[in-house]
Amino acid sequence: MSDLDKDHQDHVQAERLLKYREQHKHRLNYMPWLYWSLKAKNRVWAEQWQKEYQQYLMDMETVEIGENCFISPLAHIFAEPGRKISIGDNCFIAADCTLHGPLTIGNEVAINHHCILDGGRVGITIHDQVRIAAYCHMYAFDHGMDLEQPIYKQAVTSKGIEIFEDVWLGAHVGIKDGISIGKQAVIGMNSMVTKDVAEREIVAGNPAKFIRYRH
C-alpha cells in the first residue's frame, strides 16, 4: 500500500470515528443513563465533553452542578441571578428539557427528555433519588382567573413545589403550584396532580386520585 493510499484510509477511518462519536453523543442526549456504562475508550471523550459543557453552563448561568453528572447540551437551562439552579451529584438531565430556576435538585435525580420545570418565584425542590419520566411538567406559579380582566393581566402567585425522596413520576405527569409529594410515592402516566400526595401513595388520573399504597 502506498503512503497516499494509507493516508486516504486513515482519513476515512477518522471521519467514520467522528460520525460515530456524534451519533453516540446524540444517543446520550436522549438516553443519558448510558453515560455511566460507557466503555473506557468512550468514557474519556464523554467526560471531557461534559466537563467543558458544564463549565460553560456555570459560567453563563447561576448554576451549580455536582460531581459525576450528565447534562445534555440540548437541554435549555436558564438561571438568571435570583433564580439559581442547584444540581446534586450523580444526576442526569436529558435533551429538550427546559429548566428555569429557582430550582434545587438533590443527588441521583433523573430528569428525562422534554420535561419542563419552572420554579416561579418560590421555587421547586426535588429531593434525592427522584425519577422523572419524559414529558413531565411542573409550574410553581399560577394566574388569577377574575372575570373582570383578561388572564394575561391577572396577578401571578407562587407557592412552590416540593418532591421528596424516591418518588417516581410516570411520563406526561403534570404538577400544579403548591403541591407536595411525599417520599416513595408513585404518580401514574398522564396524571395531573392537583392535591398533595402522601408518603408511599400510588395515585393516577386527571385529577390524580389515590389507587393504593406501596408495600
N, C-alpha and C positions, 0 to 999 in steps of 0.2 A: 504494500500500500504506500502510495506517495504521501509526502508531507501535506500536499494540497487536499488529498482525499481524507487524510486523518483530521486536518483542521475542519473540513466540512462536516465530518462525522461528529466531532466534538461540539461543533456549533449546533447541530441538530439535536444532540443529546441535551445540551444546556437549555435549548428552547423548550424541549419536552419537559425537563425538570421544572422550569419556571412555570409552565402551564399547569403542571401537576400541583405545584405549590399554591398557585392562585385558586385552583379548584378546591384544594384542601382547606384553604382559608375560608372559602365560601361555605363549605360544609360545616366548619367550626362555627361560623357566624350563626347558623340556624340550629346546630346540634352541639352546643358548647360543652356538654358533658363529656364529649370525646377528647377534649383537650387534656384531661388527666390520664388518658390511656394511650397517648401518642408514643410511638417508638422513639428511642433515644435520638436518632438522627433527625427526626422531625421536631422533637421537643426543643432542640437547640434554636432553630429559626422561629418557632412559635413563641417561645418565651421572650426572645428579643423583640419580635413583632408586638407582643403585648406590653412589654416594658416601655417601648417607645410610645405606643399609643396612649397608655395610661398616664405617662408623664406629660404628654401633650394635653390630655384632658384636664389634669390637675393644674397645669399652667394656665389654661384658658377659662376654667370654671371654678367655682368654690366647691371643690370635690375632694374628699379624702377616700383613698382606696387601700384596703388591707392587703395582706400577703396572699399570694397564690390564687389570684382572681382571674377570671376571663371576662373582658368587657368587649363586646362586639363593636368595631368601628362603624357598623351600620345602625347602631342604636343612637337615639337622639337624647342627649343628656344635657339639661340646662339647669344651672345652679348659680344664678347671679348673687351678689352679696345680699345677705339676709335670707337667702333660700338655699342654704347649704345642703349638700348631699353627702352622707357618710356611709361608706360601704365596708362591711367587715371582711374577715378572712374567708378564703375558700368559697367565694360566691361566683355566680355567673349571671350575666345579663346578655340575652340573645339579640339578634338582629331585629330591627324595626320596632323596638320598644321606644316609648317616649317617657322619660322621667323628668319631672320638674319639681325641684325642692320647695319647701323643706322636706327632707326625706332621710330617715335613719334606717339602715339595713344592717341586721346582725350578721353572725357568722353562718356559713354553709347555707346560704339562701339561693334558691334557683328562680330566676325570672325568665320565662321562655318567650319566644318571639311574639311580636305585635301586642305586648302589654302596654297599657297606659297608666301611669301613676302620677297624679298631680297633687302636691301637698297643700294647695291653697295657702292660707295664711298660717294655720296652726301646724299642719304637717301630717305626714304618715310615718308611723313607726312599725317596722317589721322585725320581729324577734328571730332568734336563731332557728335554723333548720326548716324554715318555711319553704314550701314548694308551690310555685305559682305557674300554672299551665298557660298555654298560649291564649292570646286574645282576652286576657282579664283586664278589667278597667276599675280603677279606684280614683274617685274625685273627692278630695277633702274640702269641698266648698259647695255652696248651693245658692240659687237665686230665690228671691221672694216671688210671690205669684199674685200680688194685689191686682185686681182687675182695673184699677183706676189709671194704670200706666203700663206701657209695654214691658215685656220681660227684660229686655236689654237695659232698661232704666232702673230696674229693681235693685235694692241693696243686696250685696253679696255677703253671705255669712260663712264662717268656717269653724268647725268644731274639732276636726282631726279624725284620723282613723288609726286604730291600733290592732295589730295581728300578733298574737302570742306564739310561743314556741311550737314547732312541729305541726303546723297547720298545713293542710293541703287544699288548694283551690283548684277545682277542675277547670277545664277550658271554657272560655266565654263567660266567666263569672263577673258580675258587676257588684261593687260595694259602694254604698252611698256614704255621704259625710256623716260623722258622728258615731260610726259603728265600731264596736269592739268584738273581736273573735277570740274566744278562749283557746288555751293551748290544746293541741291534739284534736282539734275539730276538723271536720271534712265538709267541704262545700261542693255539691254535685255540679256537673256540667250545666251550662246555660241557666244558672241560678242568678237571681237578683236579691242581694242581701239588704234588707231594709230594717232589720232589728238585730240587736246584739245576739251573738251565738255563744252559748256556754261551753265550758271545757268538755271535750270528748263527744260533743254532739255531731251527728251527721244530719245535714239539712240540704234540701234541694227544692227547686221550683221558683216560680216568679209570681208573687214574692216567695222567698225561701222559707220552708216550713220544716219543723222537726220530723225526722224519719226514725232515728234510733240513736243509741249511744254506741261508741266504740267500746268493745270489751277487751 
